[in-house]
Each structure stands twice: as structure tokens, then as C-alpha cells.
């Protein structure tokens, strides 16, 4: 069945949030980023209260310091740039270079080139570096994959992003993904650790052609497609309840909409194995034509740094009320999959 989306698109275009208007025009209506209307929206986004809040600690966090400044969930600059990349922030803003440099310095430290063989979980945590267990690199590759993605999207990539891509290719597991599980018996890639490296490499490949990178992206996509984006390959059961709930933002987490968005971005949304997830997404549509955020991974703390706190509210949660951020992503997916008309 093909659904209509006209009224909810009008609602999103009338949003008070310029980023929602931008995502609707670019991801749903297919307008070019260099069009006059989209560029005007990007200027509005740059000046928006949301962006001001996200960058409120830029001077503090954009200089050398601790891991807290870079990766602290979700106040670190790593997560700030990830949000800017998703909400239509203008490309190639030189004022972000100090933050970019801090992030790259952090994720390209010598320890990520230091490897050691470990046979037990205790051994894997005993040394600094990347443990190799049963021939697999136990590395949280989302930490390098995410900056490869958001720096490319923001037009901030430089030659150092080549090094991020090289590390991801080096750590890729035989089944196509990545995993940081330090239990020796772990032999299957993690959805959470695979989605962001796959997106990072796919974005990188659009600017630097590479057969090896294209192959790595395709292999990574099979980690999800073999499991229909949320089901176990062995028996078809749901892998985790959170995988079938709608969230925004995902940060490093995973749900089936995040999987569908990833398939859209790498050009595999029409693979037949996406059908179950697309059916699930259609089934969650609200009577007003939108989609809810059913759960969230953040709390709002604009002024104090607190674990799992963000600078801004992303629309809250409700099973009956439309969340604009989830809705615009759902529309983009269904349109790309041929299940939506406008």
C-alpha cells in the first residue's frame, strides 16, 4: 500500500523549528542544498536558539582537555557536531575547526594503533590499546565512525579523516561489522557499533572513491539486512525490545528507524529484507499522519554537565503525539522506499 503524506508535510514545513523545515525540504522533497531557499534556512539554523544552546560550551570544550570534553554523553563536542550534522547546519564553518581538531586529536591517539593479543576479558582490559581476541579487534568503532560521518557531512573533513577510514577498515570483523565486546566468545558484530562506521565510510566514499571502502560498506549492510534490521538471524525473534521503539536522537544507540535511515543513506532501502521494518514503521503512524518518539536516550540539562543529558529538548516522548524529528525521518525513509506519495 502507498501512503499519502501531503498534510503532514505541510505541517512540517510550517514548523517553528528551521531544522525541521530544512530536513523536510532536503530529505523529503529532495530540494538541493545549494538552492536559495535551503541556504536561507541554513543561515536561520546557524542563528537558532537550538544551535546556540548546542554550542554554548564551544570555547570550553573546543580546546585540549579530557575525554569528558570530547565524548561525555551527550554534552561532549563529539555529540554536538553529530547533532549539527543532522539538523542542517551549514557546511564548512571555519569557526568549528578548533572543535574538529580536538575531536580528531582524541580519536587518532597512539593507543588506537597499539594492538595486543588477549585471551580473557581481564587481559583485554589490562593494557592500553586495541585488544585482539580470537582474531577479532575488540574496538568501539562507532567512536571513530561517527566523526568520519559528521565531519564529512559538515564539510569539515581533511586528510586526517583518511586515518579514521583506515582504522575502520583495519578493525572490520569477518561478518562485516564491528564490536567492542571483550568476551572471547563474542563472534557477531554489534548493531550499535556497526551503524555509525558504515555511515561514516559511505559518506567518505562519496568524496574519495575507493573500491575497498564500497565493499566494506556493503559487507556492513549485510549485518543488518541478514537480520531484517531488528530480528535474530537464527529464529526471527526481536533482538532487543528497544530496537522496535522509535527514538530521537539515537546517539550511538539503535532502533529499526535508524536502521532504515542507514539503508536509505547507503542506497539499500529497496532491498526486500527491509520490508518487515518498513511494515512496522507504517504501522506506527498516528492518525494525524505523524510518528511519535516512544522512548528517549536523553534528559535535558542545558547548564550543568550530567551523564546522558543534552543541551536541548528533542520533542519529548509520547505514544500518541507526533514528534517532528521522528516524523520527518520516517517520511524520508518511506518516500525513498516507494511507500509514500506527496
Secondary structure, DSSP 8 states (H G I E B T S, - for coil): --EE-HHHHHHHHT-S-HHHHHHIIIIIS---TTSHHHHHHHHHHHHSHHHHHHTTTHHHHTSS--HHHHHSTTTSHHHHHHHHHHTT--S--GGGHHHHHHHHHHHT-GGGG-EEE-SSHHHHHHSSSEEEETTEEE--THHHHHHHHHHHHTT---THHHHHHHHHHHH--TTSS-B---STT--S--HHHHHHHHHHHHHHHHHS--HHHHHHHHHHHHHHHTTTTTB-TTT--BS-GGGGS--S--TT---HHHHHHHHHHTT-TTSGGGHHHHHHHHHT--TTS-------S-EE-SSS--TTEESS------SSS--HHHHHHHHHHHHHTT-EE-
